[in-house]
Amino acid sequence: MSDHHTDEEKELMRQEDSKLDAIAAVVIILSLTAAAYFWVSSQ
């Protein structure tokens, strides 16, 4: 049982991590935008 990954597997994991980071960033930005919109519209 070894934890060694090939270079291709490592690159694939990096790409998946980047994709998840990008999705998380978009979700956070949309959430903050929606919160700001509702806060301003309620003023």
HUMO-V144616 format. One line per field, one symbol per residue. phi: phi as a letter, one per 20 degrees, with the letter a starting at -180 (. if undefined). A space follows every 10 residues. Layout:
phi->???
This chain:
phi->.cdedfgfff ffffffffff ffffffffff ffffffffff fef
